[in-house]
Structures are given as structure tokens and as C-alpha cells.
């Protein structure tokens, strides 16, 4: 086991752990708001993963500076994509919370143990 | 020439703009919404017909959005597969919209009609975009647009069941798209590209360096698209969502929304990863196993349902299995039959769900054991229902037969003759849950309707008491099924153009 390699790539390890945690929370928690939190943890882990992919150690922001023509830039594309991802995640969260409010009006509770039951 | 390659872009942008106009018009005048939405969809349909004509001449349209060329910009590409799917999506949506005129007044509260059309057009725009997009991150965004607006279509009914189903759909679909996004991240990490063709070129060079990463990426994609397209063990959201939605929404969800994810999956699997990886990894065996489980399991579950729309929803699970089987076989006939089944199933399921909606509109019956005498009460609707049910079972002269026959030929080509047994068994199971409905409708007396002591019992044909705007889409869908069953040649040639590129 090469621990040094894992230590150098710890953003990836963290994102995988967070992703698994988020998925587990969505699937197992009976509380609906906690499910939404799980969704958010899951998507945030993906954002972290993308940012880690785009990062380069020692890179500078990708803006052209005539003083440093040979500069070493960070890849801006993953960050830009994750802005879109954040918007998507935000809208999913808003929609899910709106539906939960409506379910609360119907049931009087946000805890749904039988919610994922197969019918 | 140049203006034609811009048409796919307009196909995405017209419904998008129209959808955002809908809430404004709904505030001003509710009656304007439905014709305007139909106009936008009809415009898209005409544009797709023009695109289809040009693509059938062997042309491949490619458009770089806002002038940024492919390696970094977003590319829209229309090959024959996307062209036929665009025509299918916009055409079927048009008929469903026409059906919605009357059905929406009956099924939805008046206040949400404007929002219903917003979600509908947004979903249409997402689906068309997903089919033409050639950039995987753009695909993700359009998957989310189609997915969230599909959830809104389910939730629009506003009942307790549909809200619960919509939330379940939203949570599971978000897990699915999370998996897809993670897969896209892996692809970007390995290749540094997002355009499907550049990914394919890069992957074919470096695939031996990262065997485990490619396995991981593929499994992420299978889970993600599996959840989205309701592949059997991951279908949990589908029956609730499709059965509790208003019937035009169920029709669009079941016949189109599920399918566009399959198209995107085919694009990622066969073009981006390429055939070598498809055959070297055991991904196609996994897909075949899951598809067989879906074909049998979905049919078994459908058999035990007593609510008509739930039965139809589980039937969709089984039919998605057929399509995945075609992809998993990976032979020319198998793939062509899978793609044909997307078309045929879109017609059949739309027809069945619209019939279910029409029957509930006229008689209020929703259970499968209340169909006695329905063939006399609503002869045209039940006739279309019968056509679709026969096609679902796979009886010759109807569209479903051609695709099942093609799948059987495909499994012979792939040296897996045991699959023919599965196809036949699944067809028989389909028969066990569709024929009792049809049989009841024609061969048994109606205890409900004849209670009013009219001149004679229910054994006399009456005209359907539903508006013409509901009847026309149903009849056209039934005619489409028969057309596909008798003259499949044109469509198959069109599909084969794509298969030659894919395989």
C-alpha cells in the first residue's frame, strides 16, 4: 500500500468518502430533510472531485498576464462546469424542499419510514 | 447549408423560450397557453422533419454553439439516430399536447395549467437537447433539465400520492445524475476532453493505461443511467411516478423521458468508450443479465397490479429491459431492434396511457377489473387500446412484433439462443396481463353501465363520449403502431444508417 500516494491525492479520497456518505444518507435516513442534506453532501463531493481534477499544484489563475508569458495555469474548465453543477444542485434542493413542505401539510410529519417501500 | 446546421439549436431554444413565456401568459390569459405551447411544439416538429429529410440524404449536421469549435466548445451533432429520435420526441409530444387540451381541465386544478405547460415545454427542450448534444457535460445539464421538469410534471397533480411520488423520483433521479456526473468527472480526468468524439479518440489510445479507472467509470455510468432509465433493480421510482401523474404526463414520462436517457447511454457507451472497451470489459454481459431480469421481473410485477396505470408503469419496466437487451447484444440486428423498440414502445405506451386517461375521463374507472363492457361503451378508444396491447404482446402485423423478431435474430447473431426463450416467455407474460383487460372489454357484460335500465344491455356499440382532441391522438398512435408493424422498412433503413456508424 502506497500511503504517500494516497496522502498526495487526498482530495479524491475525501470526495469518494463524502459521495458514499451522501448516497447512504439519502437511501437510509427516514427523515426527508436529512435525505435532502444527503443529496447536497453527495453533490458537493462531486464538486470537490472536479475542482481537484482541474487543480495543478503551483498553478496560477488562468488570466493572461504579459509579465509572465510562460506562466503555469490552473485548468479553469472544471470550475466553470461546477458553477453549473451548483446551480443544478441548488434547484434540486429548492424543489425537493417545496415538495417536502407539501408532504408536511398532507401528513403532518417529515419522517417517512415507509417512503421508499416498493408497492 | 450553413443555416440547416443551425436548426438543431433552434429545436432546443424554441421550446425553452416558449416555456418561460408560459407563466406570464397564464397570469394574463389562461386560454392562450395551450395553443401557444402546441404552436411551439409544432414548429419544433416541422424543423425536425426538415432535419430528418437532410439527414436521410446521408448528411451529418454539426453546429458549434456560439462559434466555439469542438475541442473546447459545445457541439451539437445530428446523425440519423438523433434525427429519428428528434422526430419521435417532437411528434409524440405534439399529440400528447393535443390530448392535454381537454384532459388537463379534468385532471389538474385550473391554477396550475400555466405551470404544467412550462414544465412540459422545458422537458421537451431538455429531451431534444439531450438527443442532439455531443458534449457529455452538456448532456448532464440537459439530463437535469429533463429530469427536474419531469418531476414537476408528476407533482403538478398536487395530490398526496403524486407529491410523494415526485419527491421519490426527484431524490432517486438526483442520485442517478450524481453518478453520471461522477462518471463524467472520471472521463474528464482520464482524457481531458468532454466532446464525445474527442473522448473516443483519446480513450482508444490510452485505454490500456487505466483499466481499473475505465471499469469504475463504466459502472458509474451504468448505475446512473440505469436509475434514470429505470433498469430493473433500479426502477423503484417509476411505478409510483408514472401511475400517480396526470395521464398526459404519464404518457410523456413513460414513452419519451425514459428513452432519451437510453439514447444518451448508447452514445456514451458505444461512441465515447467505443466498441473495444464495450467488448473487452464485461459490461455487455451485465447489461444482458439486468435486461433479462427486467423483462421477466417487470412483467411479473405488472401481473399482480390491479390499478391500470400501475400495470402499464410496470410494463414500461419490462419494455425498457427489451431495449437494454438490444444494446447488450451489440450485434447489428440486436441494436437495430433495440432502437426500433424505442420507437414502437413510445407509440404503444403513449396510446395505452392516453386510453387510460380517456377511459378515466368518460367513466371514471381506473381498476383493471372494471373493464367489463368497455368495448361497447368506448369502441374507438378500446380499439386503439387493443391494437397497442396486441403490439405489446408481439403479435404479427403490429409494431411490437418487428422489434421482438429483431431481438430474437440479434440473440442468434450473438450466439445466445437461450435469450429467445426469455423473449417468448416475456411476451407470454405480457399476454397474461393485457388479454384479460381486452377480453373483459369485449366479451363480458357491464354491470356498472347497464344498471340504468336503458333499452338493452351493454352489448350495443355507442360512440365514445370524449372530446375530439382526445380521440385524434389515440387514433393516430394506433395507426402509427400498425404502420410500423406492416411497413417497418423505411424506419429500419434509417436506423441501420446509424448502426453502421456505431458498430
Boltz contact constraints between the chains, C-beta under 6 A:
constraints:
  - contact:
      token1: [A, 26]
      token2: [B, 171]
      max_distance: 6.0
  - contact:
      token1: [A, 26]
      token2: [B, 175]
      max_distance: 6.0
  - contact:
      token1: [A, 35]
      token2: [B, 171]
      max_distance: 6.0
  - contact:
      token1: [A, 39]
      token2: [B, 174]
      max_distance: 6.0
  - contact:
      token1: [A, 42]
      token2: [B, 178]
      max_distance: 6.0
  - contact:
      token1: [A, 43]
      token2: [B, 178]
      max_distance: 6.0
  - contact:
      token1: [A, 46]
      token2: [B, 181]
      max_distance: 6.0
  - contact:
      token1: [A, 46]
      token2: [B, 182]
      max_distance: 6.0
  - contact:
      token1: [A, 49]
      token2: [B, 185]
      max_distance: 6.0
  - contact:
      token1: [A, 50]
      token2: [B, 185]
      max_distance: 6.0
  - contact:
      token1: [A, 53]
      token2: [B, 189]
      max_distance: 6.0
  - contact:
      token1: [A, 81]
      token2: [B, 137]
      max_distance: 6.0
  - contact:
      token1: [A, 84]
      token2: [B, 141]
      max_distance: 6.0
  - contact:
      token1: [A, 88]
      token2: [B, 144]
      max_distance: 6.0
  - contact:
      token1: [A, 92]
      token2: [B, 174]
      max_distance: 6.0
  - contact:
      token1: [A, 96]
      token2: [B, 170]
      max_distance: 6.0
  - contact:
      token1: [A, 99]
      token2: [B, 163]
      max_distance: 6.0
  - contact:
      token1: [A, 99]
      token2: [B, 166]
      max_distance: 6.0
  - contact:
      token1: [A, 99]
      token2: [B, 167]
      max_distance: 6.0
  - contact:
      token1: [A, 102]
      token2: [B, 163]
      max_distance: 6.0
  - contact:
      token1: [A, 103]
      token2: [B, 163]
      max_distance: 6.0
  - contact:
      token1: [A, 106]
      token2: [B, 160]
      max_distance: 6.0
